Amino acid sequence: MNIEKQEADDRLKVIQKKLMYLGLYDAPAMIVIALALFSKFGHDDPASIHPLLADADIVNGSLAIAIPWALFCVYKSIKLSMEADKLKKL
């Protein structure tokens, strides 16, 4: 019993570390999404922040990359959180 509890605690530590890194991996995608949405809907002159935000092709391309990236991070976070929840119930 004690060995199983120790293994579960070790696995929980690994999961917490992975979740922390997933948050770091997800941050650039969220920043790109926020800038793209600002460019599309938020301001009359998106070039006031950066000239590339005025180009619709670049904004759409960045959304095409950032949204799947963010969705993958959300998927992995949910999967790891479910595993952590199961381990906490042991």
N, CA, C and O atoms as CSV, one atom per row, in Angstrom:
chain,resi,resn,atom,element,x,y,z
A,1,MET,N,N,0.819,-1.199,0.000
A,1,MET,CA,C,0.000,0.000,0.000
A,1,MET,C,C,0.860,1.258,0.000
A,1,MET,O,O,0.582,2.196,-0.747
A,2,ASN,N,N,1.884,1.287,0.816
A,2,ASN,CA,C,2.722,2.467,0.928
A,2,ASN,C,C,3.479,2.732,-0.376
A,2,ASN,O,O,3.674,3.883,-0.765
A,3,ILE,N,N,3.897,1.667,-1.039
A,3,ILE,CA,C,4.617,1.814,-2.309
A,3,ILE,C,C,3.686,2.398,-3.377
A,3,ILE,O,O,4.090,3.260,-4.157
A,4,GLU,N,N,2.442,1.922,-3.403
A,4,GLU,CA,C,1.485,2.437,-4.385
A,4,GLU,C,C,1.201,3.926,-4.147
A,4,GLU,O,O,1.098,4.711,-5.090
A,5,LYS,N,N,1.077,4.293,-2.878
A,5,LYS,CA,C,0.830,5.695,-2.540
A,5,LYS,C,C,2.022,6.568,-2.952
A,5,LYS,O,O,1.847,7.674,-3.464
A,6,GLN,N,N,3.229,6.054,-2.721
A,6,GLN,CA,C,4.428,6.805,-3.107
A,6,GLN,C,C,4.512,6.967,-4.622
A,6,GLN,O,O,4.861,8.040,-5.114
A,7,GLU,N,N,4.191,5.898,-5.368
A,7,GLU,CA,C,4.199,5.987,-6.833
A,7,GLU,C,C,3.152,6.980,-7.332
A,7,GLU,O,O,3.398,7.726,-8.280
A,8,ALA,N,N,1.983,6.986,-6.689
A,8,ALA,CA,C,0.933,7.928,-7.077
A,8,ALA,C,C,1.376,9.364,-6.793
A,8,ALA,O,O,1.136,10.257,-7.606
A,9,ASP,N,N,2.019,9.591,-5.652
A,9,ASP,CA,C,2.514,10.933,-5.322
A,9,ASP,C,C,3.591,11.380,-6.306
A,9,ASP,O,O,3.622,12.540,-6.719
A,10,ASP,N,N,4.472,10.458,-6.675
A,10,ASP,CA,C,5.511,10.789,-7.654
A,10,ASP,C,C,4.894,11.139,-9.006
A,10,ASP,O,O,5.319,12.087,-9.667
A,11,ARG,N,N,3.899,10.372,-9.404
A,11,ARG,CA,C,3.228,10.633,-10.684
A,11,ARG,C,C,2.491,11.977,-10.643
A,11,ARG,O,O,2.463,12.704,-11.636
A,12,LEU,N,N,1.895,12.301,-9.489
A,12,LEU,CA,C,1.220,13.594,-9.352
A,12,LEU,C,C,2.198,14.759,-9.513
A,12,LEU,O,O,1.864,15.780,-10.114
A,13,LYS,N,N,3.393,14.601,-8.977
A,13,LYS,CA,C,4.404,15.645,-9.123
A,13,LYS,C,C,4.786,15.829,-10.590
A,13,LYS,O,O,4.959,16.952,-11.063
A,14,VAL,N,N,4.914,14.716,-11.296
A,14,VAL,CA,C,5.244,14.776,-12.725
A,14,VAL,C,C,4.117,15.458,-13.498
A,14,VAL,O,O,4.371,16.271,-14.387
A,15,ILE,N,N,2.878,15.124,-13.159
A,15,ILE,CA,C,1.727,15.715,-13.840
A,15,ILE,C,C,1.665,17.217,-13.578
A,15,ILE,O,O,1.399,17.996,-14.494
A,16,GLN,N,N,1.908,17.627,-12.335
A,16,GLN,CA,C,1.890,19.052,-12.021
A,16,GLN,C,C,2.972,19.805,-12.807
A,16,GLN,O,O,2.745,20.924,-13.267
A,17,LYS,N,N,4.124,19.196,-12.952
A,17,LYS,CA,C,5.206,19.818,-13.718
A,17,LYS,C,C,4.819,19.928,-15.196
A,17,LYS,O,O,5.072,20.952,-15.832
A,18,LYS,N,N,4.207,18.875,-15.738
A,18,LYS,CA,C,3.771,18.911,-17.133
A,18,LYS,C,C,2.696,19.966,-17.347
A,18,LYS,O,O,2.687,20.645,-18.374
A,19,LEU,N,N,1.784,20.109,-16.380
A,19,LEU,CA,C,0.745,21.127,-16.501
A,19,LEU,C,C,1.342,22.532,-16.472
A,19,LEU,O,O,0.877,23.427,-17.179
A,20,MET,N,N,2.365,22.718,-15.659
A,20,MET,CA,C,3.024,24.020,-15.609
A,20,MET,C,C,3.670,24.337,-16.967
A,20,MET,O,O,3.538,25.450,-17.476
A,21,TYR,N,N,4.356,23.367,-17.537
A,21,TYR,CA,C,4.982,23.582,-18.846
A,21,TYR,C,C,3.935,23.784,-19.940
A,21,TYR,O,O,4.155,24.567,-20.864
A,22,LEU,N,N,2.807,23.092,-19.848
A,22,LEU,CA,C,1.750,23.298,-20.842
A,22,LEU,C,C,1.241,24.738,-20.801
A,22,LEU,O,O,0.933,25.320,-21.841
A,23,GLY,N,N,1.152,25.304,-19.612
A,23,GLY,CA,C,0.756,26.702,-19.504
A,23,GLY,C,C,1.745,27.623,-20.184
A,23,GLY,O,O,1.363,28.616,-20.804
A,24,LEU,N,N,3.030,27.286,-20.065
A,24,LEU,CA,C,4.059,28.086,-20.733
A,24,LEU,C,C,4.013,27.902,-22.248
A,24,LEU,O,O,4.237,28.853,-22.997
A,25,TYR,N,N,3.723,26.683,-22.700
A,25,TYR,CA,C,3.626,26.428,-24.139
A,25,TYR,C,C,2.393,27.103,-24.735
A,25,TYR,O,O,2.395,27.502,-25.900
A,26,ASP,N,N,1.341,27.228,-23.924
A,26,ASP,CA,C,0.084,27.779,-24.404
A,26,ASP,C,C,0.106,29.310,-24.460
A,26,ASP,O,O,-0.660,29.908,-25.215
A,27,ALA,N,N,0.955,29.935,-23.687
A,27,ALA,CA,C,0.968,31.395,-23.608
A,27,ALA,C,C,1.222,32.079,-24.960
A,27,ALA,O,O,0.494,33.014,-25.293
A,28,PRO,N,N,2.209,31.664,-25.748
A,28,PRO,CA,C,2.401,32.338,-27.049
A,28,PRO,C,C,1.195,32.207,-27.975
A,28,PRO,O,O,0.858,33.148,-28.694
A,29,ALA,N,N,0.551,31.053,-27.960
A,29,ALA,CA,C,-0.635,30.874,-28.812
A,29,ALA,C,C,-1.745,31.822,-28.382
A,29,ALA,O,O,-2.419,32.415,-29.224
A,30,MET,N,N,-1.936,31.967,-27.087
A,30,MET,CA,C,-2.976,32.870,-26.599
A,30,MET,C,C,-2.658,34.330,-26.924
A,30,MET,O,O,-3.560,35.112,-27.227
A,31,ILE,N,N,-1.393,34.691,-26.861
A,31,ILE,CA,C,-1.001,36.063,-27.211
A,31,ILE,C,C,-1.259,36.320,-28.695
A,31,ILE,O,O,-1.762,37.379,-29.069
A,32,VAL,N,N,-0.914,35.350,-29.535
A,32,VAL,CA,C,-1.150,35.497,-30.981
A,32,VAL,C,C,-2.645,35.589,-31.264
A,32,VAL,O,O,-3.070,36.405,-32.082
A,33,ILE,N,N,-3.444,34.765,-30.600
A,33,ILE,CA,C,-4.899,34.810,-30.790
A,33,ILE,C,C,-5.449,36.171,-30.361
A,33,ILE,O,O,-6.282,36.755,-31.054
A,34,ALA,N,N,-4.984,36.668,-29.228
A,34,ALA,CA,C,-5.458,37.964,-28.744
A,34,ALA,C,C,-5.094,39.084,-29.719
A,34,ALA,O,O,-5.926,39.944,-30.010
A,35,LEU,N,N,-3.872,39.081,-30.219
A,35,LEU,CA,C,-3.468,40.115,-31.183
A,35,LEU,C,C,-4.258,40.009,-32.484
A,35,LEU,O,O,-4.639,41.024,-33.068
A,36,ALA,N,N,-4.501,38.790,-32.932
A,36,ALA,CA,C,-5.261,38.608,-34.170
A,36,ALA,C,C,-6.706,39.069,-34.007
A,36,ALA,O,O,-7.260,39.713,-34.898
A,37,LEU,N,N,-7.315,38.739,-32.870
A,37,LEU,CA,C,-8.692,39.191,-32.643
A,37,LEU,C,C,-8.749,40.709,-32.492
A,37,LEU,O,O,-9.699,41.347,-32.946
A,38,PHE,N,N,-7.739,41.280,-31.859
A,38,PHE,CA,C,-7.660,42.742,-31.776
A,38,PHE,C,C,-7.567,43.338,-33.171
A,38,PHE,O,O,-8.224,44.333,-33.477
A,39,SER,N,N,-6.749,42.727,-34.011
A,39,SER,CA,C,-6.562,43.228,-35.366
A,39,SER,C,C,-7.852,43.136,-36.175
A,39,SER,O,O,-8.177,44.046,-36.938
A,40,LYS,N,N,-8.581,42.044,-36.009
A,40,LYS,CA,C,-9.799,41.842,-36.789
A,40,LYS,C,C,-10.982,42.675,-36.292
A,40,LYS,O,O,-11.734,43.230,-37.093
A,41,PHE,N,N,-11.143,42.761,-34.970
A,41,PHE,CA,C,-12.376,43.340,-34.448
A,41,PHE,C,C,-12.194,44.553,-33.530
A,41,PHE,O,O,-13.152,45.286,-33.286
A,42,GLY,N,N,-11.000,44.772,-33.028
A,42,GLY,CA,C,-10.878,45.702,-31.927
A,42,GLY,C,C,-10.524,47.123,-32.251
A,42,GLY,O,O,-10.826,48.015,-31.458
A,43,HIS,N,N,-9.905,47.378,-33.367
A,43,HIS,CA,C,-9.346,48.704,-33.565
A,43,HIS,C,C,-9.435,49.072,-35.040
A,43,HIS,O,O,-9.369,48.208,-35.914
A,44,ASP,N,N,-9.585,50.365,-35.302
A,44,ASP,CA,C,-9.656,50.822,-36.693
A,44,ASP,C,C,-8.317,50.718,-37.405
A,44,ASP,O,O,-8.265,50.462,-38.608
A,45,ASP,N,N,-7.234,50.918,-36.658
A,45,ASP,CA,C,-5.898,50.882,-37.254
A,45,ASP,C,C,-5.024,49.888,-36.493
A,45,ASP,O,O,-4.312,50.280,-35.568
A,46,PRO,N,N,-5.068,48.595,-36.870
A,46,PRO,CA,C,-4.262,47.607,-36.150
A,46,PRO,C,C,-2.762,47.810,-36.343
A,46,PRO,O,O,-1.964,47.286,-35.566
A,47,ALA,N,N,-2.370,48.564,-37.370
A,47,ALA,CA,C,-0.954,48.819,-37.601
A,47,ALA,C,C,-0.363,49.745,-36.540
A,47,ALA,O,O,0.850,49.948,-36.494
A,48,SER,N,N,-1.219,50.302,-35.692
A,48,SER,CA,C,-0.708,51.165,-34.626
A,48,SER,C,C,0.096,50.354,-33.605
A,48,SER,O,O,0.979,50.895,-32.938
A,49,ILE,N,N,-0.209,49.060,-33.484
A,49,ILE,CA,C,0.578,48.188,-32.602
A,49,ILE,C,C,1.780,47.627,-33.358
A,49,ILE,O,O,2.917,47.711,-32.894
A,50,HIS,N,N,1.508,47.056,-34.525
A,50,HIS,CA,C,2.583,46.498,-35.359
A,50,HIS,C,C,2.102,46.498,-36.803
A,50,HIS,O,O,0.936,46.196,-37.058
A,51,PRO,N,N,2.970,46.828,-37.753
A,51,PRO,CA,C,2.547,46.908,-39.163
A,51,PRO,C,C,2.032,45.581,-39.735
A,51,PRO,O,O,1.193,45.589,-40.636
A,52,LEU,N,N,2.515,44.453,-39.231
A,52,LEU,CA,C,2.060,43.163,-39.756
A,52,LEU,C,C,0.595,42.874,-39.425
A,52,LEU,O,O,-0.046,42.069,-40.101
A,53,LEU,N,N,0.070,43.523,-38.395
A,53,LEU,CA,C,-1.324,43.294,-38.032
A,53,LEU,C,C,-2.300,43.893,-39.037
A,53,LEU,O,O,-3.490,43.579,-39.001
A,54,ALA,N,N,-1.826,44.733,-39.913
A,54,ALA,CA,C,-2.685,45.318,-40.938
A,54,ALA,C,C,-2.904,44.364,-42.107
A,54,ALA,O,O,-3.842,44.548,-42.882
A,55,ASP,N,N,-2.062,43.356,-42.245
A,55,ASP,CA,C,-2.169,42.398,-43.344
A,55,ASP,C,C,-3.090,41.245,-42.926
A,55,ASP,O,O,-2.771,40.483,-42.014
A,56,ALA,N,N,-4.235,41.131,-43.607
A,56,ALA,CA,C,-5.238,40.123,-43.252
A,56,ALA,C,C,-4.719,38.702,-43.475
A,56,ALA,O,O,-5.086,37.797,-42.726
A,57,ASP,N,N,-3.882,38.488,-44.476
A,57,ASP,CA,C,-3.355,37.145,-44.735
A,57,ASP,C,C,-2.458,36.671,-43.592
A,57,ASP,O,O,-2.513,35.508,-43.193
A,58,ILE,N,N,-1.648,37.563,-43.078
A,58,ILE,CA,C,-0.770,37.195,-41.957
A,58,ILE,C,C,-1.590,36.920,-40.707
A,58,ILE,O,O,-1.310,35.974,-39.970
A,59,VAL,N,N,-2.597,37.740,-40.469
A,59,VAL,CA,C,-3.453,37.551,-39.294
A,59,VAL,C,C,-4.208,36.230,-39.393
A,59,VAL,O,O,-4.286,35.490,-38.412
A,60,ASN,N,N,-4.759,35.926,-40.552
A,60,ASN,CA,C,-5.486,34.662,-40.727
A,60,ASN,C,C,-4.544,33.466,-40.622
A,60,ASN,O,O,-4.910,32.435,-40.058
A,61,GLY,N,N,-3.345,33.597,-41.157
A,61,GLY,CA,C,-2.370,32.509,-41.044
A,61,GLY,C,C,-1.943,32.268,-39.610
A,61,GLY,O,O,-1.778,31.125,-39.184
A,62,SER,N,N,-1.766,33.345,-38.870
A,62,SER,CA,C,-1.386,33.176,-37.462
A,62,SER,C,C,-2.512,32.532,-36.668
A,62,SER,O,O,-2.255,31.732,-35.769
A,63,LEU,N,N,-3.745,32.866,-36.986
A,63,LEU,CA,C,-4.880,32.202,-36.326
A,63,LEU,C,C,-4.946,30.723,-36.702
A,63,LEU,O,O,-5.274,29.879,-35.869
A,64,ALA,N,N,-4.633,30.415,-37.959
A,64,ALA,CA,C,-4.660,29.023,-38.407
A,64,ALA,C,C,-3.621,28.170,-37.685
A,64,ALA,O,O,-3.791,26.958,-37.551
A,65,ILE,N,N,-2.563,28.794,-37.229
A,65,ILE,CA,C,-1.535,28.057,-36.476
A,65,ILE,C,C,-1.821,28.091,-34.982
A,65,ILE,O,O,-1.685,27.070,-34.307
A,66,ALA,N,N,-2.211,29.233,-34.458
A,66,ALA,CA,C,-2.345,29.402,-33.007
A,66,ALA,C,C,-3.563,28.669,-32.432
A,66,ALA,O,O,-3.491,28.143,-31.321
A,67,ILE,N,N,-4.662,28.627,-33.158
A,67,ILE,CA,C,-5.860,27.978,-32.614
A,67,ILE,C,C,-5.664,26.478,-32.438
A,67,ILE,O,O,-5.977,25.966,-31.363
A,68,PRO,N,N,-5.161,25.740,-33.435
A,68,PRO,CA,C,-4.911,24.307,-33.173
A,68,PRO,C,C,-3.867,24.078,-32.075
A,68,PRO,O,O,-3.970,23.121,-31.308
A,69,TRP,N,N,-2.877,24.949,-32.003
A,69,TRP,CA,C,-1.857,24.851,-30.966
A,69,TRP,C,C,-2.504,24.995,-29.591
A,69,TRP,O,O,-2.213,24.216,-28.684
A,70,ALA,N,N,-3.372,25.976,-29.435
A,70,ALA,CA,C,-4.055,26.192,-28.164
A,70,ALA,C,C,-5.005,25.035,-27.847
A,70,ALA,O,O,-5.101,24.605,-26.698
A,71,LEU,N,N,-5.698,24.538,-28.858
A,71,LEU,CA,C,-6.608,23.405,-28.634
A,71,LEU,C,C,-5.847,22.151,-28.205
A,71,LEU,O,O,-6.322,21.394,-27.359
A,72,PHE,N,N,-4.676,21.934,-28.782
A,72,PHE,CA,C,-3.859,20.798,-28.371
A,72,PHE,C,C,-3.446,20.940,-26.912
A,72,PHE,O,O,-3.489,19.970,-26.155
A,73,CYS,N,N,-3.046,22.143,-26.514
A,73,CYS,CA,C,-2.655,22.371,-25.119
A,73,CYS,C,C,-3.836,22.158,-24.172
A,73,CYS,O,O,-3.667,21.606,-23.085
A,74,VAL,N,N,-5.024,22.590,-24.579
A,74,VAL,CA,C,-6.215,22.378,-23.758
A,74,VAL,C,C,-6.513,20.883,-23.643
A,74,VAL,O,O,-6.828,20.393,-22.559
A,75,TYR,N,N,-6.412,20.165,-24.755
A,75,TYR,CA,C,-6.643,18.714,-24.745
A,75,TYR,C,C,-5.685,18.008,-23.782
A,75,TYR,O,O,-6.102,17.182,-22.970
A,76,LYS,N,N,-4.393,18.347,-23.887
A,76,LYS,CA,C,-3.411,17.718,-23.002
A,76,LYS,C,C,-3.655,18.098,-21.540
A,76,LYS,O,O,-3.483,17.264,-20.650
A,77,SER,N,N,-4.052,19.341,-21.284
A,77,SER,CA,C,-4.318,19.780,-19.917
A,77,SER,C,C,-5.495,19.019,-19.315
A,77,SER,O,O,-5.445,18.600,-18.158
A,78,ILE,N,N,-6.540,18.845,-20.095
A,78,ILE,CA,C,-7.704,18.098,-19.612
A,78,ILE,C,C,-7.332,16.656,-19.337
A,78,ILE,O,O,-7.714,16.090,-18.313
A,79,LYS,N,N,-6.588,16.066,-20.251
A,79,LYS,CA,C,-6.179,14.667,-20.090
A,79,LYS,C,C,-5.322,14.489,-18.828
A,79,LYS,O,O,-5.535,13.548,-18.063
A,80,LEU,N,N,-4.364,15.380,-18.611
A,80,LEU,CA,C,-3.502,15.297,-17.431
A,80,LEU,C,C,-4.279,15.586,-16.156
A,80,LEU,O,O,-4.029,14.962,-15.124
A,81,SER,N,N,-5.214,16.520,-16.214
A,81,SER,CA,C,-6.016,16.831,-15.028
A,81,SER,C,C,-6.907,15.659,-14.630
A,81,SER,O,O,-7.096,15.388,-13.444
A,82,MET,N,N,-7.448,14.973,-15.619
A,82,MET,CA,C,-8.263,13.790,-15.315
A,82,MET,C,C,-7.413,12.696,-14.682
A,82,MET,O,O,-7.858,12.027,-13.749
A,83,GLU,N,N,-6.200,12.509,-15.177
A,83,GLU,CA,C,-5.310,11.514,-14.593
A,83,GLU,C,C,-4.930,11.903,-13.158
A,83,GLU,O,O,-4.867,11.050,-12.273
A,84,ALA,N,N,-4.679,13.191,-12.942
A,84,ALA,CA,C,-4.335,13.658,-11.593
A,84,ALA,C,C,-5.491,13.443,-10.639
A,84,ALA,O,O,-5.288,13.068,-9.484
A,85,ASP,N,N,-6.713,13.681,-11.121
A,85,ASP,CA,C,-7.891,13.473,-10.280
A,85,ASP,C,C,-8.041,12.008,-9.881
A,85,ASP,O,O,-8.377,11.705,-8.736
A,86,LYS,N,N,-7.794,11.102,-10.823
A,86,LYS,CA,C,-7.862,9.675,-10.518
A,86,LYS,C,C,-6.791,9.284,-9.490
A,86,LYS,O,O,-7.053,8.476,-8.600
A,87,LEU,N,N,-5.609,9.846,-9.611
A,87,LEU,CA,C,-4.536,9.534,-8.674
A,87,LEU,C,C,-4.825,10.091,-7.276
A,87,LEU,O,O,-4.449,9.478,-6.276
A,88,LYS,N,N,-5.478,11.228,-7.204
A,88,LYS,CA,C,-5.796,11.816,-5.903
A,88,LYS,C,C,-6.848,11.008,-5.160
A,88,LYS,O,O,-6.916,11.044,-3.931
A,89,LYS,N,N,-7.670,10.277,-5.913
A,89,LYS,CA,C,-8.722,9.469,-5.281
A,89,LYS,C,C,-8.192,8.154,-4.721
A,89,LYS,O,O,-8.904,7.461,-3.994
A,90,LEU,N,N,-6.946,7.801,-5.052
A,90,LEU,CA,C,-6.364,6.549,-4.538
A,90,LEU,C,C,-6.090,6.616,-3.055
A,90,LEU,O,O,-5.603,5.647,-2.473
